[in-house]
Amino acid sequence: MSLLDVEPNQLFETHSVGDIEQIRIKIRHEIEKKKEELRVMVGERYRDLIDAADSITNMTVLSHGVIADVHEISLKCSNTRLSQMVLSSKPPITSVDTFAAQIKLLIDLNKQMWLCLDEDNVLLASIFYQYAFYIKTNVDIEVPHSKLLSVQWKTMVHFQNSIVKHCEKLLLNQNSSSTQTCECFLSLSLIENLNTQELLDHYIQLRSQAVKNSFKATEDSNIARENILNSYEILLNTLSCIHENFYSTTGLLWTHAKDMLQTPVLNLMKTDYSALRNAKHLPEVVHKYKTNEMTLKSINLETITSNILGWLTNMKQEVEVGVERSLKFVMSLKLVQDIHNSAHDIPHNLEQVVRNLSLPDSLNIWREMYMRLIVEKAKHLILIKWSHCFDSVHAEVLRSIKSCNSEKNKESELDLRWYTWKESNADLEVHEKKSSDSNPTSGLLLKSHGYTPRVVSLCNSIQSKISSLDKDLRVIDQLNENQVLTKHQTFCCEKSIAKLVEFLLEQITNDQVTQCTCVLLARVCSCLTQFCPALQHTLTTSQAESNNWNQVVALLLSCNHKAWDRYIALSKPHYFAMFTSLTTSGNMAYVLQTLARWETVTIEDASEANAAQESTIQVPTQPGLALQESLIRFTSSLCRLSPSPYLRENLTREILNFLLTKFTPLAENSLHSKQLVQRMNIQGLFDVKYLSNVLATNQTVSVAVKQKITDFEKAIDVFDLEIILPYLNENIDKCVGKTQCLLGVKSTHAHSSNSHVTVTSSANSCVVPISKDVPWFPTLLLSNASQTSTIAPLGNVPAKTSKTVSTAAVADVPSSLSASAKSTFFSVTEWFG
């Protein structure tokens, strides 16, 4: 029945359902047969057969006669051979034998394809599948409607999809070789009939999926590390495979499968089919079947380059998202460095690929896609480490504040005698600061600066933490290109110190703050700038910023000053109370107790020609006893505190201004004796000038001091003042010089340019040398001029000490104390620095 003769309406009218089903099956087989015939006709091997058929058509008459004669001759020859030969015992080849051999071959091909897929030999599996389809078609033509063939083919038809999926699986593998990739390409070309461009596009699509799949969801840092390295390896492997397979016509895609495609498929099978071939059970076309040689066209180099660059551009965003997601679980700088090192250990031929595929010379996948994210992660980890370290520092500061303010604590920050005069084995241990890793110096040097163990412990803690962070940075030195991480560490250090200072200021400005807290925090700020070499090293390592250290020092110094200012505000009432005895009183006993020893000076008048006339005056030699007592208490308190120069200067200024309010000239009618009023005013003038020299913190005398001196001078008789003023100034010079010697200041000269009196240190000063570059610490701060001095009774001052001075020498000699005389009175309050 021909397809053209089929009339559907007539069939349904004249045939049953079963007959129609059989007709459908026949039509289906005829369609398959026509397809196969069309495919065979197209082949080159059947062209001669087509030409022969055309010739036979033209020779119809002749051929019929020839065929009849040949049949007749054959019949006669056959009868003659049968009559003369013995019959063979071997049965002749029948169609059943041919059918059975081909079915057996299909069964063996089924096993062979499974073995090939298990061994990832997808190209051979594709060739076997095409061979099986050819056999199936051939058997279907010879034996139509074979149920055995249908059953067998159902077990093999799935291999087309299986081979394609297996190829895609291999192409998704991150480290698939170029040869294996080439076999996958050839297999896809055989199974799905893909051309070269389609193969390249499909491969790039699969590799994009492979990059996405490489970033597995995980919270394990080691798996996150593998995700990043796997994605990088996929990118490198993809470029290498494209280069090896598609670069010019010498690529693997055109050279790898030539031998395999030119060999008969039957010879590629591992099973021995010699018995079948010798018995000739298989048809000739099946026995010698070869896979058609593929004609893949090469791709233009510009097209390959364009596809690669476009793919890398699309992958950059995907990689950045995946790397950021993976790096969230990497919490170690060492692991970050390990990722960087491992990426450079992956073998690749990127330079050759870039050169051959005309890619940009500057192409560096790791630098362009990964390096920035790796460095940013390192910065983030550095910032976290600095934040955590200084959070612990904040907690240590709070513990130290609580400790120093504890009622049970006897190691006060306000009185350092428990620490300074306590001998320790570490006192004489001197360590040179050779590197940022060394701990602050211990022993007497710390005592000389007044840094208690509590302060040193905080400083050592910060030192060790910063040193540890600096070591962490050295671990990732390979990532520190152009000192990016060093600059970031410097920034983190500045930010952390700024937060620490902010935290300290919060403690200082707290309403519940104590004097002890202020002193502790002030010393911590000062100690960090002196005994934390790691901090200085961190801030001075960066070449870009040279003033980071200076900025931090200024910040810590500002915090130090604010702490001392807060201390001054809290402690002023305490220090002012030390000078309550200076309050003037009309009590005679108070006056007698207040006035210090005076000296009698004899003046010779040489202006007379005949005989010299002598006269005596009394001049005070030292400050008032009440003032001396108050100054002793004040300086002793400061010595126990060991203040900084900033506190000394500012607190001294406050005390000086307060003392000026205590010294007021007495009116004549304020006391019963005019002589007593005069004496007290002179003593007051002496005291004010003395204070202006020993308490002044700079060479400029304040306006309040000048005004107070003027007030006292106006209250004194002008004639008496003119005579006594030179001797008064000279005694002030002596007293200031003695005070300096008593305080341990190395000074053996008078502090007046017109004085020739040598000032020596009293034996009671008993200074102890602690350090070669800092002032000395005295055990005795103030004392009288001599141990035998007594208070002279009013109105009858004995001439125990006298001077002979010519009238010509009596002049108003201004006091010209040196700068050291003005500033060294309280230099000892620094103790050892």
ABEGO torsion letter per residue (X at the ends): XBAAABBAAAAAAABBAAAAAAAAAAAAAAAAAAAAAAAAAABAAAAAAAAAAAAAAAAAAAAAAAAAAAAAAAAAAAAAAAAABBBBABBBBBAAAAAAAAAAAAAAAAAAAAAAAAAGBAAAAAAAAAAAAAAAAAAAAABBGBAAAAAAAAAAAAAAAAAAAAAAAAAABAABBAAAAAAAAAAAAAAAGBBAAAAAAAAAAAAAAAAAAABBBBABAAAAAAAAAAAAAAAAAAAAAAAAAABEAABAAAAAAAAAAABBAAAABABBAAAAAAAGABBAAAAABBBBBBBBBBBBAAAAAAAAAAAAAAAAAAAAAAAAAAAAABABAAAAAAAAAAAAABBBAAAAAAAAAGBBAABBAAAAAAAAAAAAAAAAAAAAAAAAAAAAAAAAAAAAAAAAABAABABBAABAAAAAABBBAAAABBBBBABAABBBBBEAAAAAAGBBAAAAAAAAAAAAAAAAAAAAAAAAAAABBGGAAAAAAAAAAAAAAAAAAAAAAAAAABAABBAAAAAAAAAAAAAAAAABAAAAAAAAABAABAAAAAAAAAAAAAAAAAAAAAAAAAAAAAAAAAAAAABBBABAAAAAAABBBBBBBBBBBAABAABBBBBBBBBBABBBAAAAAAAAAAAAAAAAAGBBAAAAAAAAAAAAAAAAAABBBBBAAABABAAAAAAAAAAAAAAAAAAAAAABABABBBAAAAAAAAAAAAABBAAAAAAAAAAAAAAAAAAAAAAAAAAGBBBABBABAABABBBBBBAAAGBBBABAABBBBBABABBBABAABBBBBBGBBBBABBBBBBAAABBBBBBBBBAAAAAAAAAAAAGAX
